[in-house]
């Protein structure tokens, strides 16, 4: 079992930055693929970014490519989401997710591709 706890959300003005953190406990984290998703108000949960454990390429939604960066510190069992140039449409509850031992058929943007989820952290981008 893995427990995930997100932090770092808050209120930020358009153009600003935030860094979200997701700390994992309960298992060795370095062989887990990790992802970030978000759920805007009144909308479905959507993919943001993902990082496979094997050092392969990271993945980003088109809407955040070039503005957001996913990274991880396995020694701290932590994954980060650096968010720059934030826009009002980035307002959402942000969730981290994890999947152990992914296969080559793993689909990083699919909600069903992850076994563990955090409780979420609110990000609000507004004047």
Buried (B, 14 or more C-beta within 10 A) or exposed (E): EBEBBBEBBEEBEEEEEBEBBBBBEEBEBEEBBBBBBBBBEEEEBBBBBBBBBEEEEBBBBEBBEEBBBBBBEBEEBBBBBBBBEBEEEBBBBBBBBBBBEBEEEBEBBEBEBBBBBBEBBEBBBEE
